[in-house]
Amino acid sequence: MVDENITVSDNSDLDEGGTAELRGYLSKWTNYIHGWQDRFIVLKDSTLSYYKSELESNLGCRGALCLKKAKVKPHEFDDCRFDVSVNDCVWYLRASNPEEKQQWIDILESFKVESGYGTSSDSSSNGGGLRRHGSVTSLQSTGSHGRTSRRLTEKIAELETYSELLSKQSVQLQQYFDKCVASSPQINDEIVEAIDAVKLVDGGVDMRTYTGEVRATGASFRATCGATLATLQHCVDLLRRREKQARQAEELYMALKNQLTEARLASKPGPDHEEGPHSTLPDDEFYDAVETGFDKMEEERCARVVPPAERTRDQVELPPPALDNRLTVHSLWPEINRISSEQIQAAFEEVGGGIGWQLFAEEGDMRMYRREMEVDGMVMDPLKAMHKVRGVSAREMCHYFFNPRYRYEWETTLETMTIVEEISSDALVFHQTFKRIWPASQRDALFWSHVRASDDNTYAVTNHSTSNTDYPPNTGACIRLFVTVCLACRSSWPAGAAPTRDNITTSIAYCSTVNPGGWAPAGVLRAVYKREYPKFLKRFTGYVVDQCRGKPLAI
């Protein structure tokens, strides 16, 4: 199945053996400043090109890679990312989901196989990546080969000496054999006649004078032949040893070359230097970068001016004083009821005793506590904030916290928000993506949100992560985080008096447990919590006070 973001075109006029054209949008890593950017990628004629957008595809590409010698490598922990490299040039690419990524990888690899540069072709044609020499004499004597080469040269010189000796000795023996033949009478093979040995000795040359010489020459010939064979065997052993050394040297060369290539690529700017468990950023630089991102968001929030006409509150949207019957028949109701009840009960419990709460921030009426907790190396510290706000009611606080209509106005980190399901007037299912805070990866969350009234003028909003088949986790560029958040508010006013803006006080208990869903430095996360949670609570409560100013009090 072809992804909707990818176009594959089969050109009918392509010659036999031609390949289809592939084009579509992928996220491409640009640099530290701009990070990931959508780029229009085109694969045609074994060349991978990219453009800023499809509209600019006829103006010339911004870069291109030849796939014949390219390496395509899926990322080790990002399911949507893959890298394409040719020598020192690397493109870091990210698809919108793993299926789209795999489709790109399959087609890119198919180009390599067709061109004969695929991984399987390399390993089978050259013996697993080692280049075989055509002959032993083509080996270069370098390094550890030097000693073997010198010994081989010596043995070859010995063979030349033995060759001269064998030539002289064979000539001497041949002369002796010729003399024997010349001194012997001619024997007629057709006439059976006994040979008189006495006549043979008396009538011919006395061969006894050559006996010592022949024996000495024969012994020398035999010794020279033995030495020649031993030297030849030694030469064979040296050649085998040299070939083994050559293979080892080439294996070492290839290993060092690969290490050098990896080191060279690792020294280049890339996404792995800033995000994920292989980040090379020190914790202090990481924190400085995150702090800068939050400051920028705060500046953007302060720059937004909300027109007075938009400062309205529909009374119907206020949290209902009783449960909506539609919620009680929903499949999530048992979970919503159980978790909401537990969170409201725990919200106003004391933080002393042996529970382990630590005070980490204090300002005016606000106190913030945490309990350090790590699961599988990820920080999951439960947080609890206690605060008091005057001039607004618990119902109004929870109204603005629950209602998605106002969320963009006080939640500065929110990028997109989708209402997945409207269960009832007091329960919704949300999917939210948060703005990326460099150098951390972007996050998203899927959770149900429920607002309810409780005893003693108390209202509470509880958010808890859930699942939905239409919004699977970690399938795109975002890492799914898991949350359990409760904002519990309780209003009070002087006994015997009617509540007004001037005499009402609302105690707030904000509890939060967040699983970041992926890697982040523990020290940095705790520093961010210490800095951002007090600012968030002050910002939100200040926003509610400002929105309620001059409006009737809703209890």
Backbone hydrogen bonds, N-H to C=O, Kabsch-Sander energy under -0.5 kcal/mol:
donor,donor_aa,acceptor,acceptor_aa,energy
6,I,3,D,-1.7
7,T,23,R,-3.5
9,S,7,T,-0.5
9,S,21,E,-2.5
11,N,9,S,-0.8
12,S,10,D,-0.6
14,L,11,N,-1.5
18,G,15,D,-2.2
21,E,9,S,-2.3
22,L,43,L,-2.1
23,R,7,T,-2.2
24,G,41,I,-2.1
25,Y,5,N,-1.0
26,L,39,R,-2.4
27,S,94,R,-2.9
28,K,37,Q,-3.3
29,W,92,Y,-2.3
30,T,35,G,-2.8
31,N,35,G,-0.5
35,G,31,N,-2.7
37,Q,28,K,-2.0
39,R,26,L,-3.1
40,F,51,Y,-2.5
41,I,24,G,-3.2
41,I,39,R,-0.7
42,V,49,S,-2.9
43,L,22,L,-3.9
44,K,42,V,-0.6
44,K,47,T,-2.5
47,T,44,K,-1.5
48,L,65,L,-2.9
49,S,42,V,-3.1
49,S,47,T,-0.6
50,Y,63,G,-1.8
51,Y,40,F,-2.6
56,E,53,S,-0.7
57,S,54,E,-1.4
59,L,56,E,-1.8
62,R,50,Y,-2.8
63,G,50,Y,-0.7
65,L,48,L,-2.4
67,L,46,S,-2.6
67,L,65,L,-0.6
69,K,66,C,-0.7
70,A,67,L,-1.0
71,K,85,S,-2.8
73,K,71,K,-0.6
73,K,83,D,-2.8
75,H,81,R,-2.2
79,D,77,F,-0.7
81,R,78,D,-1.4
82,F,93,L,-2.5
83,D,73,K,-2.7
84,V,91,W,-2.3
85,S,71,K,-2.3
86,V,89,C,-2.5
89,C,86,V,-2.2
90,V,88,D,-0.6
91,W,84,V,-3.1
92,Y,90,V,-0.5
93,L,82,F,-2.5
93,L,91,W,-0.7
94,R,27,S,-2.3
95,A,80,C,-3.3
101,K,97,N,-2.0
102,Q,98,P,-2.6
103,Q,99,E,-2.0
104,W,100,E,-2.0
105,I,101,K,-2.4
106,D,102,Q,-2.6
107,I,103,Q,-2.0
108,L,104,W,-2.6
109,E,105,I,-2.7
110,S,106,D,-1.8
111,F,107,I,-1.4
112,K,108,L,-1.3
113,V,109,E,-2.2
114,E,110,S,-2.2
115,S,111,F,-1.6
116,G,112,K,-0.6
116,G,113,V,-0.9
117,Y,112,K,-2.2
118,G,112,K,-0.8
122,D,118,G,-2.1
123,S,119,T,-2.1
124,S,120,S,-1.9
125,S,121,S,-2.2
126,N,122,D,-1.4
128,G,123,S,-2.7
129,G,122,D,-0.6
130,L,126,N,-0.8
138,S,135,S,-1.1
139,L,136,V,-1.8
142,T,140,Q,-1.2
145,H,142,T,-2.1
146,G,143,G,-1.7
148,T,144,S,-0.7
149,S,145,H,-2.4
150,R,146,G,-2.4
151,R,147,R,-2.2
152,L,148,T,-2.2
153,T,149,S,-2.3
154,E,150,R,-2.1
155,K,151,R,-2.2
156,I,152,L,-2.0
157,A,153,T,-2.0
158,E,154,E,-2.1
159,L,155,K,-2.3
160,E,156,I,-1.9
161,T,157,A,-1.9
162,Y,158,E,-2.7
163,S,159,L,-2.2
164,E,160,E,-1.7
165,L,161,T,-2.2
166,L,162,Y,-2.8
167,S,163,S,-1.8
168,K,164,E,-2.2
169,Q,165,L,-2.9
170,S,166,L,-2.3
171,V,167,S,-1.6
172,Q,168,K,-2.2
173,L,169,Q,-2.4
174,Q,170,S,-2.2
175,Q,171,V,-2.2
176,Y,172,Q,-2.0
177,F,173,L,-2.4
178,D,174,Q,-2.1
179,K,175,Q,-2.1
180,C,176,Y,-2.0
181,V,177,F,-1.9
182,A,178,D,-2.5
183,S,179,K,-2.1
184,S,180,C,-0.6
184,S,181,V,-0.8
188,N,186,Q,-0.5
189,D,187,I,-0.6
192,V,190,E,-0.6
193,E,191,I,-1.0
196,D,194,A,-0.5
197,A,195,I,-0.9
200,L,196,D,-2.2
201,V,197,A,-2.0
202,D,198,V,-3.1
203,G,199,K,-3.1
204,G,200,L,-0.7
207,M,205,V,-1.0
209,T,206,D,-0.9
210,Y,207,M,-1.7
211,T,208,R,-1.0
214,V,210,Y,-2.7
215,R,211,T,-2.4
216,A,212,G,-2.4
217,T,213,E,-2.5
218,G,214,V,-2.8
219,A,215,R,-2.5
220,S,216,A,-2.3
221,F,217,T,-2.5
222,R,218,G,-2.4
223,A,219,A,-2.4
224,T,220,S,-2.7
225,C,221,F,-2.3
226,G,222,R,-2.1
227,A,223,A,-2.5
228,T,224,T,-2.4
229,L,225,C,-2.3
230,A,226,G,-2.3
231,T,227,A,-2.5
232,L,228,T,-2.6
233,Q,229,L,-2.3
234,H,230,A,-2.2
235,C,231,T,-2.6
236,V,232,L,-2.2
237,D,233,Q,-2.3
238,L,234,H,-2.5
239,L,235,C,-2.6
240,R,236,V,-2.4
241,R,237,D,-2.5
242,R,238,L,-2.6
243,E,239,L,-2.3
244,K,240,R,-2.2
245,Q,241,R,-2.6
246,A,242,R,-2.2
247,R,243,E,-2.2
248,Q,244,K,-2.6
249,A,245,Q,-2.7
250,E,246,A,-2.3
251,E,247,R,-2.7
252,L,248,Q,-2.6
253,Y,249,A,-2.5
254,M,250,E,-2.7
255,A,251,E,-2.4
256,L,252,L,-2.7
257,K,253,Y,-2.4
258,N,254,M,-2.5
259,Q,255,A,-2.4
260,L,256,L,-2.6
261,T,257,K,-2.4
262,E,258,N,-2.8
263,A,259,Q,-2.6
264,R,260,L,-2.6
265,L,261,T,-2.6
266,A,262,E,-2.7
267,S,263,A,-1.5
268,K,265,L,-1.0
273,H,270,G,-1.4
274,E,271,P,-1.5
275,E,271,P,-1.8
279,S,276,G,-1.6
280,T,273,H,-1.3
281,L,273,H,-0.6
286,F,282,P,-2.6
287,Y,283,D,-2.7
288,D,284,D,-2.3
289,A,285,E,-2.3
290,V,286,F,-2.3
291,E,287,Y,-3.0
292,T,288,D,-2.2
293,G,289,A,-1.9
294,F,290,V,-2.3
295,D,291,E,-2.4
296,K,292,T,-2.1
297,M,293,G,-1.9
298,E,294,F,-2.3
299,E,295,D,-2.3
300,E,296,K,-2.1
301,R,297,M,-2.3
302,C,298,E,-2.5
303,A,299,E,-1.7
304,R,300,E,-0.9
304,R,301,R,-0.7
306,V,304,R,-0.5
310,E,307,P,-1.7
311,R,308,P,-1.4
312,T,310,E,-2.1
315,Q,313,R,-0.6
317,E,314,D,-1.2
318,L,315,Q,-1.1
327,L,324,D,-1.4
328,T,324,D,-0.9
329,V,325,N,-0.6
329,V,326,R,-0.5
330,H,327,L,-1.6
333,W,330,H,-1.4
336,I,332,L,-2.8
337,N,333,W,-3.1
338,R,334,P,-2.1
339,I,335,E,-2.6
340,S,336,I,-2.2
341,S,337,N,-2.0
342,E,338,R,-2.2
343,Q,339,I,-2.5
344,I,340,S,-2.4
345,Q,341,S,-2.0
346,A,342,E,-2.2
347,A,343,Q,-1.7
348,F,344,I,-0.9
349,E,346,A,-1.1
355,I,352,G,-0.6
356,G,353,G,-0.5
357,W,351,V,-0.5
358,Q,370,R,-2.6
360,F,368,M,-2.6
361,A,368,M,-1.3
363,E,366,M,-2.2
366,M,363,E,-2.3
367,R,386,M,-2.7
368,M,361,A,-2.5
369,Y,384,K,-3.5
370,R,358,Q,-1.7
371,R,382,P,-1.8
375,V,378,M,-2.5
378,M,375,V,-1.8
380,M,373,M,-3.2
383,L,512,S,-3.1
384,K,369,Y,-2.4
385,A,510,Y,-2.7
386,M,367,R,-3.1
387,H,508,I,-2.3
389,V,506,T,-2.4
391,G,504,I,-2.1
397,M,393,S,-2.1
398,C,394,A,-2.3
399,H,395,R,-1.7
400,Y,396,E,-1.9
401,F,397,M,-1.6
402,F,398,C,-2.3
403,N,399,H,-2.2
406,Y,403,N,-1.3
407,R,404,P,-0.6
409,E,406,Y,-1.3
410,W,406,Y,-0.9
410,W,407,R,-0.7
411,E,407,R,-2.4
412,T,410,W,-0.9
414,L,411,E,-0.9
415,E,433,T,-2.8
416,T,433,T,-1.7
418,T,431,H,-2.7
420,V,418,T,-1.0
420,V,429,V,-2.0
421,E,429,V,-1.4
423,I,421,E,-1.0
423,I,427,A,-0.8
424,S,427,A,-2.1
427,A,424,S,-0.9
428,L,449,S,-2.3
429,V,421,E,-2.4
430,F,447,F,-3.2
431,H,418,T,-2.5
432,Q,445,A,-2.7
433,T,416,T,-2.0
434,F,443,R,-2.6
435,K,413,T,-3.2
438,W,436,R,-0.8
440,A,437,I,-2.2
444,D,479,I,-1.7
445,A,432,Q,-2.7
447,F,430,F,-2.1
448,W,464,H,-2.5
449,S,428,L,-3.3
450,H,462,T,-2.3
451,V,426,D,-2.0
452,R,460,A,-2.3
454,S,458,T,-3.5
458,T,454,S,-1.0
459,Y,489,C,-2.4
460,A,452,R,-2.2
461,V,487,L,-2.2
462,T,450,H,-2.8
463,N,485,V,-3.2
464,H,448,W,-2.1
465,S,483,V,-2.1
466,T,446,L,-2.1
471,Y,468,N,-1.7
475,T,472,P,-0.6
479,I,442,Q,-2.7
481,L,444,D,-2.8
482,F,515,N,-2.2
484,T,513,T,-1.6
485,V,463,N,-2.7
486,C,511,C,-2.6
487,L,461,V,-2.7
488,A,486,C,-0.6
488,A,509,A,-2.6
489,C,459,Y,-3.3
490,R,507,S,-2.3
491,S,457,N,-2.1
492,S,505,T,-2.2
497,A,494,P,-1.8
504,I,500,T,-1.4
505,T,492,S,-2.5
506,T,389,V,-3.2
507,S,490,R,-3.0
507,S,505,T,-0.5
508,I,387,H,-3.5
509,A,488,A,-2.8
510,Y,385,A,-2.7
511,C,486,C,-2.6
511,C,509,A,-0.6
512,S,383,L,-2.3
513,T,484,T,-2.0
515,N,482,F,-3.2
525,L,521,P,-2.5
526,R,522,A,-2.3
527,A,523,G,-1.8
528,V,524,V,-2.6
529,Y,525,L,-2.7
530,K,526,R,-2.2
531,R,527,A,-1.6
532,E,528,V,-3.4
533,Y,529,Y,-1.9
535,K,531,R,-0.7
536,F,532,E,-3.0
537,L,533,Y,-2.6
538,K,534,P,-2.4
539,R,535,K,-2.5
540,F,536,F,-2.8
541,T,537,L,-2.4
542,G,538,K,-2.2
543,Y,539,R,-2.0
544,V,540,F,-2.2
545,V,541,T,-2.4
546,D,542,G,-2.2
547,Q,543,Y,-2.3
548,C,544,V,-2.2
549,R,545,V,-0.9
551,K,548,C,-2.1
555,I,553,L,-0.6
